[in-house]
Amino acid sequence: MITWLVLLFSGLTLRAECLLVVDPGHGGRDLGTSTLQIREKDLALSYAKRFLEIWKRLSSKEVRLTRHEDRFISPEKRRELIANFGCQNVISLHFNGSVIRSRWGTEIYFGKETPSEWKERLEEWDYLNILAQFKQHKYHQESARWAMKLQRQLAQVFPERPIRLGRLPLTILQQSQMRGLVIEIGYLSNEQDRLKVLDPQFRDLFLETLAHNIVAQSGKDLPRK
Ligand SMILES: [Zn+2]
């Protein structure tokens, strides 16, 4: 769920030994969304672990997970973990829920600055922060390009499936010095979509497409500070 995500990933620094960190959303007492005993936190973890298996067949580049088991990680701790991993890219995996039961499909989010932040900083003449925002803008742009490419690739593999892009002032991505996407893979609140995301065939095809997308862009280094 997006509401939960607005706390993560701020204050990250880039130490790019590792290519990607995969963050299975929620965990422990934080269940995420749930429908009919199917809990977002469990599904996100199973997708993340499966991604790692698929990844290892494709590439020797390092991918790390923020959690390997069902445990609660506070947003602050999660942010710290990701920062300490020092990867170039981060993907946070989630599933959605909505009171509008007909809503289904995949959503890919990338961050943007909030205009109020700019305004505050300009008013304070806070040059260092303004500079940091400029750098961050670059990462948001990179993330946007990444999101669009992934959208195209997923749309080819799943031509019937809505693949929406969203640009939100996610705090999780706001101060990060890395490319970052939040992927809401499907809607647990929609019966067909729920069955779809529980289907191992869909899961593997989705994760293979994601893995190939990351392999294809893994040669491209981020602009350094
Ligand atoms: Zn979530």
py3Dmol code that shows the C-alpha trace and the ligand (Angstrom):
import py3Dmol

protein = """\
ATOM      1  CA  MET A   1       0.000   0.000   0.000  1.00  0.00           C
ATOM      2  CA  ILE A   2       1.313   3.375  -1.003  1.00  0.00           C
ATOM      3  CA  THR A   3       0.444   5.139   2.246  1.00  0.00           C
ATOM      4  CA  TRP A   4       3.038   3.068   3.998  1.00  0.00           C
ATOM      5  CA  LEU A   5       5.733   3.880   1.519  1.00  0.00           C
ATOM      6  CA  VAL A   6       6.014   7.573   2.060  1.00  0.00           C
ATOM      7  CA  LEU A   7       8.392   7.139   4.974  1.00  0.00           C
ATOM      8  CA  LEU A   8      11.075   5.058   3.389  1.00  0.00           C
ATOM      9  CA  PHE A   9      14.371   5.493   1.647  1.00  0.00           C
ATOM     10  CA  SER A  10      15.320   9.038   2.592  1.00  0.00           C
ATOM     11  CA  GLY A  11      18.911   9.861   3.375  1.00  0.00           C
ATOM     12  CA  LEU A  12      20.469   7.181   1.238  1.00  0.00           C
ATOM     13  CA  THR A  13      24.006   7.383  -0.055  1.00  0.00           C
ATOM     14  CA  LEU A  14      25.482   5.559  -3.022  1.00  0.00           C
ATOM     15  CA  ARG A  15      28.253   3.040  -2.560  1.00  0.00           C
ATOM     16  CA  ALA A  16      27.637   1.088  -5.680  1.00  0.00           C
ATOM     17  CA  GLU A  17      29.197  -2.344  -5.090  1.00  0.00           C
ATOM     18  CA  CYS A  18      25.844  -4.030  -5.231  1.00  0.00           C
ATOM     19  CA  LEU A  19      23.496  -3.752  -8.181  1.00  0.00           C
ATOM     20  CA  LEU A  20      20.084  -4.029  -6.625  1.00  0.00           C
ATOM     21  CA  VAL A  21      18.276  -4.234  -3.362  1.00  0.00           C
ATOM     22  CA  VAL A  22      14.864  -5.863  -3.396  1.00  0.00           C
ATOM     23  CA  ASP A  23      12.609  -4.756  -0.594  1.00  0.00           C
ATOM     24  CA  PRO A  24       9.656  -7.046   0.122  1.00  0.00           C
ATOM     25  CA  GLY A  25       7.128  -4.598   1.572  1.00  0.00           C
ATOM     26  CA  HIS A  26       5.794  -4.788   5.131  1.00  0.00           C
ATOM     27  CA  GLY A  27       6.525  -7.776   7.456  1.00  0.00           C
ATOM     28  CA  GLY A  28       5.848  -8.932  11.007  1.00  0.00           C
ATOM     29  CA  ARG A  29       3.020  -6.975  12.624  1.00  0.00           C
ATOM     30  CA  ASP A  30       2.756  -4.825   9.501  1.00  0.00           C
ATOM     31  CA  LEU A  31       0.606  -7.049   7.272  1.00  0.00           C
ATOM     32  CA  GLY A  32       0.056  -4.610   4.424  1.00  0.00           C
ATOM     33  CA  THR A  33      -3.226  -5.199   2.650  1.00  0.00           C
ATOM     34  CA  SER A  34      -4.951  -8.554   3.011  1.00  0.00           C
ATOM     35  CA  THR A  35      -7.895 -10.417   1.516  1.00  0.00           C
ATOM     36  CA  LEU A  36      -9.184 -13.897   2.382  1.00  0.00           C
ATOM     37  CA  GLN A  37      -6.147 -14.779   4.529  1.00  0.00           C
ATOM     38  CA  ILE A  38      -3.798 -13.705   1.775  1.00  0.00           C
ATOM     39  CA  ARG A  39      -1.479 -11.139   3.241  1.00  0.00           C
ATOM     40  CA  GLU A  40       0.564  -8.682   1.257  1.00  0.00           C
ATOM     41  CA  LYS A  41       3.618  -9.126   3.504  1.00  0.00           C
ATOM     42  CA  ASP A  42       3.779 -12.895   2.761  1.00  0.00           C
ATOM     43  CA  LEU A  43       3.231 -12.575  -0.952  1.00  0.00           C
ATOM     44  CA  ALA A  44       5.796  -9.774  -1.258  1.00  0.00           C
ATOM     45  CA  LEU A  45       8.360 -11.956   0.519  1.00  0.00           C
ATOM     46  CA  SER A  46       7.630 -15.005  -1.649  1.00  0.00           C
ATOM     47  CA  TYR A  47       7.976 -12.880  -4.803  1.00  0.00           C
ATOM     48  CA  ALA A  48      11.266 -11.402  -3.544  1.00  0.00           C
ATOM     49  CA  LYS A  49      12.728 -14.830  -2.772  1.00  0.00           C
ATOM     50  CA  ARG A  50      11.621 -16.191  -6.122  1.00  0.00           C
ATOM     51  CA  PHE A  51      13.139 -13.144  -7.813  1.00  0.00           C
ATOM     52  CA  LEU A  52      16.466 -13.976  -6.193  1.00  0.00           C
ATOM     53  CA  GLU A  53      16.334 -17.555  -7.550  1.00  0.00           C
ATOM     54  CA  ILE A  54      15.535 -16.324 -11.050  1.00  0.00           C
ATOM     55  CA  TRP A  55      18.216 -13.638 -10.807  1.00  0.00           C
ATOM     56  CA  LYS A  56      20.944 -16.119  -9.890  1.00  0.00           C
ATOM     57  CA  ARG A  57      20.314 -17.997 -13.127  1.00  0.00           C
ATOM     58  CA  LEU A  58      20.781 -14.801 -15.141  1.00  0.00           C
ATOM     59  CA  SER A  59      23.536 -12.844 -13.503  1.00  0.00           C
ATOM     60  CA  SER A  60      26.326 -13.036 -10.949  1.00  0.00           C
ATOM     61  CA  LYS A  61      25.816  -9.408  -9.927  1.00  0.00           C
ATOM     62  CA  GLU A  62      24.857  -8.887  -6.344  1.00  0.00           C
ATOM     63  CA  VAL A  63      21.226  -8.542  -5.330  1.00  0.00           C
ATOM     64  CA  ARG A  64      20.236  -8.203  -1.686  1.00  0.00           C
ATOM     65  CA  LEU A  65      16.940  -8.387   0.166  1.00  0.00           C
ATOM     66  CA  THR A  66      15.898  -6.150   3.045  1.00  0.00           C
ATOM     67  CA  ARG A  67      14.300  -9.166   4.734  1.00  0.00           C
ATOM     68  CA  HIS A  68      14.420 -12.931   4.220  1.00  0.00           C
ATOM     69  CA  GLU A  69      11.765 -13.807   6.744  1.00  0.00           C
ATOM     70  CA  ASP A  70       8.524 -12.521   8.207  1.00  0.00           C
ATOM     71  CA  ARG A  71       9.767  -9.768  10.458  1.00  0.00           C
ATOM     72  CA  PHE A  72       8.782  -6.217  11.160  1.00  0.00           C
ATOM     73  CA  ILE A  73      11.200  -3.534  10.026  1.00  0.00           C
ATOM     74  CA  SER A  74      10.362   0.037  10.894  1.00  0.00           C
ATOM     75  CA  PRO A  75      10.526   2.524   8.017  1.00  0.00           C
ATOM     76  CA  GLU A  76      13.577   4.147   9.625  1.00  0.00           C
ATOM     77  CA  LYS A  77      15.368   0.817  10.023  1.00  0.00           C
ATOM     78  CA  ARG A  78      14.486  -0.183   6.485  1.00  0.00           C
ATOM     79  CA  ARG A  79      15.883   3.061   5.173  1.00  0.00           C
ATOM     80  CA  GLU A  80      19.064   2.491   7.146  1.00  0.00           C
ATOM     81  CA  LEU A  81      19.387  -1.092   5.896  1.00  0.00           C
ATOM     82  CA  ILE A  82      19.045  -0.032   2.286  1.00  0.00           C
ATOM     83  CA  ALA A  83      21.534   2.785   2.801  1.00  0.00           C
ATOM     84  CA  ASN A  84      24.072   0.394   4.324  1.00  0.00           C
ATOM     85  CA  PHE A  85      23.723  -2.039   1.427  1.00  0.00           C
ATOM     86  CA  GLY A  86      24.815   0.775  -0.866  1.00  0.00           C
ATOM     87  CA  CYS A  87      23.257  -0.666  -4.020  1.00  0.00           C
ATOM     88  CA  GLN A  88      22.718   1.206  -7.278  1.00  0.00           C
ATOM     89  CA  ASN A  89      19.029   0.419  -7.614  1.00  0.00           C
ATOM     90  CA  VAL A  90      16.198  -0.395  -5.303  1.00  0.00           C
ATOM     91  CA  ILE A  91      12.854  -2.063  -5.967  1.00  0.00           C
ATOM     92  CA  SER A  92      10.161  -2.252  -3.349  1.00  0.00           C
ATOM     93  CA  LEU A  93       7.627  -5.019  -4.023  1.00  0.00           C
ATOM     94  CA  HIS A  94       4.008  -4.604  -2.958  1.00  0.00           C
ATOM     95  CA  PHE A  95       0.469  -5.697  -3.663  1.00  0.00           C
ATOM     96  CA  ASN A  96      -2.494  -3.409  -3.700  1.00  0.00           C
ATOM     97  CA  GLY A  97      -5.933  -3.348  -2.151  1.00  0.00           C
ATOM     98  CA  SER A  98      -8.865  -1.127  -2.999  1.00  0.00           C
ATOM     99  CA  VAL A  99     -12.494  -0.659  -2.004  1.00  0.00           C
ATOM    100  CA  ILE A 100     -13.107  -0.430  -5.738  1.00  0.00           C
ATOM    101  CA  ARG A 101     -13.159  -4.171  -6.340  1.00  0.00           C
ATOM    102  CA  SER A 102     -13.020  -3.830 -10.100  1.00  0.00           C
ATOM    103  CA  ARG A 103      -9.609  -2.190  -9.973  1.00  0.00           C
ATOM    104  CA  TRP A 104      -6.787  -4.410 -11.147  1.00  0.00           C
ATOM    105  CA  GLY A 105      -3.391  -4.340 -12.823  1.00  0.00           C
ATOM    106  CA  THR A 106       0.161  -3.353 -12.056  1.00  0.00           C
ATOM    107  CA  GLU A 107       1.366   0.057 -10.910  1.00  0.00           C
ATOM    108  CA  ILE A 108       4.932   1.307 -11.047  1.00  0.00           C
ATOM    109  CA  TYR A 109       5.833   4.349  -8.977  1.00  0.00           C
ATOM    110  CA  PHE A 110       8.872   6.562  -9.010  1.00  0.00           C
ATOM    111  CA  GLY A 111       9.577   9.587  -6.872  1.00  0.00           C
ATOM    112  CA  LYS A 112       9.478  13.315  -7.380  1.00  0.00           C
ATOM    113  CA  GLU A 113      10.279  16.358  -5.306  1.00  0.00           C
ATOM    114  CA  THR A 114       7.492  18.121  -3.521  1.00  0.00           C
ATOM    115  CA  PRO A 115       7.226  21.789  -4.590  1.00  0.00           C
ATOM    116  CA  SER A 116       6.921  22.824  -0.940  1.00  0.00           C
ATOM    117  CA  GLU A 117      10.345  21.383  -0.178  1.00  0.00           C
ATOM    118  CA  TRP A 118      11.897  23.460  -2.893  1.00  0.00           C
ATOM    119  CA  LYS A 119      10.097  26.529  -1.632  1.00  0.00           C
ATOM    120  CA  GLU A 120      11.221  26.017   1.948  1.00  0.00           C
ATOM    121  CA  ARG A 121      14.782  25.487   0.925  1.00  0.00           C
ATOM    122  CA  LEU A 122      14.842  28.487  -1.350  1.00  0.00           C
ATOM    123  CA  GLU A 123      13.381  30.631   1.385  1.00  0.00           C
ATOM    124  CA  GLU A 124      16.033  29.422   3.792  1.00  0.00           C
ATOM    125  CA  TRP A 125      18.794  29.936   1.211  1.00  0.00           C
ATOM    126  CA  ASP A 126      19.895  26.446   2.063  1.00  0.00           C
ATOM    127  CA  TYR A 127      22.391  25.961  -0.758  1.00  0.00           C
ATOM    128  CA  LEU A 128      23.599  22.531   0.301  1.00  0.00           C
ATOM    129  CA  ASN A 129      20.100  21.182   0.374  1.00  0.00           C
ATOM    130  CA  ILE A 130      19.277  22.817  -2.921  1.00  0.00           C
ATOM    131  CA  LEU A 131      22.333  21.135  -4.410  1.00  0.00           C
ATOM    132  CA  ALA A 132      21.256  17.798  -2.951  1.00  0.00           C
ATOM    133  CA  GLN A 133      17.825  18.295  -4.522  1.00  0.00           C
ATOM    134  CA  PHE A 134      19.367  18.927  -7.927  1.00  0.00           C
ATOM    135  CA  LYS A 135      21.304  15.668  -7.631  1.00  0.00           C
ATOM    136  CA  GLN A 136      18.204  13.897  -6.546  1.00  0.00           C
ATOM    137  CA  HIS A 137      16.300  15.224  -9.472  1.00  0.00           C
ATOM    138  CA  LYS A 138      18.723  13.274 -11.656  1.00  0.00           C
ATOM    139  CA  TYR A 139      17.885  10.053  -9.843  1.00  0.00           C
ATOM    140  CA  HIS A 140      14.181  10.731 -10.201  1.00  0.00           C
ATOM    141  CA  GLN A 141      14.681  11.258 -13.934  1.00  0.00           C
ATOM    142  CA  GLU A 142      16.681   8.038 -14.180  1.00  0.00           C
ATOM    143  CA  SER A 143      13.982   6.231 -12.223  1.00  0.00           C
ATOM    144  CA  ALA A 144      11.297   7.627 -14.533  1.00  0.00           C
ATOM    145  CA  ARG A 145      13.151   6.320 -17.599  1.00  0.00           C
ATOM    146  CA  TRP A 146      13.559   2.957 -15.901  1.00  0.00           C
ATOM    147  CA  ALA A 147       9.851   2.853 -15.034  1.00  0.00           C
ATOM    148  CA  MET A 148       8.822   3.645 -18.611  1.00  0.00           C
ATOM    149  CA  LYS A 149      11.068   0.946 -20.018  1.00  0.00           C
ATOM    150  CA  LEU A 150       9.755  -1.591 -17.551  1.00  0.00           C
ATOM    151  CA  GLN A 151       6.190  -0.563 -18.369  1.00  0.00           C
ATOM    152  CA  ARG A 152       6.808  -1.177 -22.085  1.00  0.00           C
ATOM    153  CA  GLN A 153       8.378  -4.565 -21.446  1.00  0.00           C
ATOM    154  CA  LEU A 154       5.640  -5.718 -19.087  1.00  0.00           C
ATOM    155  CA  ALA A 155       2.987  -4.532 -21.540  1.00  0.00           C
ATOM    156  CA  GLN A 156       4.573  -6.704 -24.258  1.00  0.00           C
ATOM    157  CA  VAL A 157       4.546  -9.768 -22.041  1.00  0.00           C
ATOM    158  CA  PHE A 158       1.087  -9.080 -20.563  1.00  0.00           C
ATOM    159  CA  PRO A 159      -0.771  -7.284 -23.380  1.00  0.00           C
ATOM    160  CA  GLU A 160      -4.170  -7.429 -21.634  1.00  0.00           C
ATOM    161  CA  ARG A 161      -2.910  -6.163 -18.317  1.00  0.00           C
ATOM    162  CA  PRO A 162      -3.081  -2.476 -17.314  1.00  0.00           C
ATOM    163  CA  ILE A 163       0.454  -1.350 -16.413  1.00  0.00           C
ATOM    164  CA  ARG A 164       0.167   2.140 -14.941  1.00  0.00           C
ATOM    165  CA  LEU A 165       2.935   4.566 -14.114  1.00  0.00           C
ATOM    166  CA  GLY A 166       2.760   6.934 -11.190  1.00  0.00           C
ATOM    167  CA  ARG A 167       4.902   9.814 -10.037  1.00  0.00           C
ATOM    168  CA  LEU A 168       4.529  10.564  -6.374  1.00  0.00           C
ATOM    169  CA  PRO A 169       6.481  12.558  -3.835  1.00  0.00           C
ATOM    170  CA  LEU A 170       7.412   9.329  -2.074  1.00  0.00           C
ATOM    171  CA  THR A 171       9.639  10.111   0.844  1.00  0.00           C
ATOM    172  CA  ILE A 172      11.123   6.666   0.377  1.00  0.00           C
ATOM    173  CA  LEU A 173      12.674   7.842  -2.870  1.00  0.00           C
ATOM    174  CA  GLN A 174      13.060  11.492  -2.113  1.00  0.00           C
ATOM    175  CA  GLN A 175      16.538  11.780  -0.719  1.00  0.00           C
ATOM    176  CA  SER A 176      17.859   8.572  -2.185  1.00  0.00           C
ATOM    177  CA  GLN A 177      21.049   8.596  -4.212  1.00  0.00           C
ATOM    178  CA  MET A 178      19.944   5.633  -6.305  1.00  0.00           C
ATOM    179  CA  ARG A 179      17.352   4.697  -8.854  1.00  0.00           C
ATOM    180  CA  GLY A 180      14.258   3.419  -7.171  1.00  0.00           C
ATOM    181  CA  LEU A 181      10.866   1.978  -8.070  1.00  0.00           C
ATOM    182  CA  VAL A 182       7.913   0.896  -6.026  1.00  0.00           C
ATOM    183  CA  ILE A 183       5.991  -1.839  -7.816  1.00  0.00           C
ATOM    184  CA  GLU A 184       2.432  -2.698  -6.839  1.00  0.00           C
ATOM    185  CA  ILE A 185       2.273  -5.995  -8.693  1.00  0.00           C
ATOM    186  CA  GLY A 186      -1.483  -6.570  -8.546  1.00  0.00           C
ATOM    187  CA  TYR A 187      -4.688  -6.059  -6.573  1.00  0.00           C
ATOM    188  CA  LEU A 188      -5.504  -8.597  -3.872  1.00  0.00           C
ATOM    189  CA  SER A 189      -8.943  -6.991  -3.601  1.00  0.00           C
ATOM    190  CA  ASN A 190      -9.850  -8.039  -7.150  1.00  0.00           C
ATOM    191  CA  GLU A 191     -10.689 -11.707  -7.476  1.00  0.00           C
ATOM    192  CA  GLN A 192      -9.211 -12.290 -10.932  1.00  0.00           C
ATOM    193  CA  ASP A 193      -6.093 -10.329 -10.114  1.00  0.00           C
ATOM    194  CA  ARG A 194      -5.702 -12.175  -6.831  1.00  0.00           C
ATOM    195  CA  LEU A 195      -5.834 -15.526  -8.628  1.00  0.00           C
ATOM    196  CA  LYS A 196      -3.403 -14.192 -11.189  1.00  0.00           C
ATOM    197  CA  VAL A 197      -0.729 -13.081  -8.698  1.00  0.00           C
ATOM    198  CA  LEU A 198      -1.087 -16.368  -6.808  1.00  0.00           C
ATOM    199  CA  ASP A 199      -0.442 -18.311 -10.026  1.00  0.00           C
ATOM    200  CA  PRO A 200       3.233 -19.444 -10.114  1.00  0.00           C
ATOM    201  CA  GLN A 201       3.263 -19.118 -13.904  1.00  0.00           C
ATOM    202  CA  PHE A 202       2.268 -15.461 -13.767  1.00  0.00           C
ATOM    203  CA  ARG A 203       4.688 -14.865 -10.900  1.00  0.00           C
ATOM    204  CA  ASP A 204       7.640 -16.351 -12.749  1.00  0.00           C
ATOM    205  CA  LEU A 205       6.882 -14.575 -16.011  1.00  0.00           C
ATOM    206  CA  PHE A 206       6.488 -11.264 -14.190  1.00  0.00           C
ATOM    207  CA  LEU A 207       9.731 -11.707 -12.252  1.00  0.00           C
ATOM    208  CA  GLU A 208      11.648 -12.942 -15.292  1.00  0.00           C
ATOM    209  CA  THR A 209      10.579  -9.832 -17.190  1.00  0.00           C
ATOM    210  CA  LEU A 210      11.698  -7.688 -14.268  1.00  0.00           C
ATOM    211  CA  ALA A 211      15.024  -9.531 -13.989  1.00  0.00           C
ATOM    212  CA  HIS A 212      15.725  -9.190 -17.724  1.00  0.00           C
ATOM    213  CA  ASN A 213      14.891  -5.494 -17.504  1.00  0.00           C
ATOM    214  CA  ILE A 214      17.453  -5.051 -14.731  1.00  0.00           C
ATOM    215  CA  VAL A 215      20.117  -7.151 -16.464  1.00  0.00           C
ATOM    216  CA  ALA A 216      19.696  -4.976 -19.572  1.00  0.00           C
ATOM    217  CA  GLN A 217      20.312  -1.796 -17.664  1.00  0.00           C
ATOM    218  CA  SER A 218      22.894  -3.118 -15.234  1.00  0.00           C
ATOM    219  CA  GLY A 219      25.780  -2.029 -17.419  1.00  0.00           C
ATOM    220  CA  LYS A 220      24.716   1.577 -17.133  1.00  0.00           C
ATOM    221  CA  ASP A 221      26.298   3.217 -14.153  1.00  0.00           C
ATOM    222  CA  LEU A 222      24.653   6.027 -12.321  1.00  0.00           C
ATOM    223  CA  PRO A 223      26.103   9.499 -12.538  1.00  0.00           C
ATOM    224  CA  ARG A 224      28.396   9.838  -9.569  1.00  0.00           C
ATOM    225  CA  LYS A 225      28.510  12.727  -7.135  1.00  0.00           C
TER     226      LYS A 225
END
"""
ligand_1 = """\
1
ZN
Zn 2.353 -2.345 0.423
"""
view = py3Dmol.view(width=600, height=400)
view.addModel(protein, "pdb")
view.setStyle({"model": 0}, {"cartoon": {"style": "trace"}})
view.addModel(ligand_1, "xyz")
view.setStyle({"model": 1}, {"stick": {}})
view.zoomTo()
view.show()
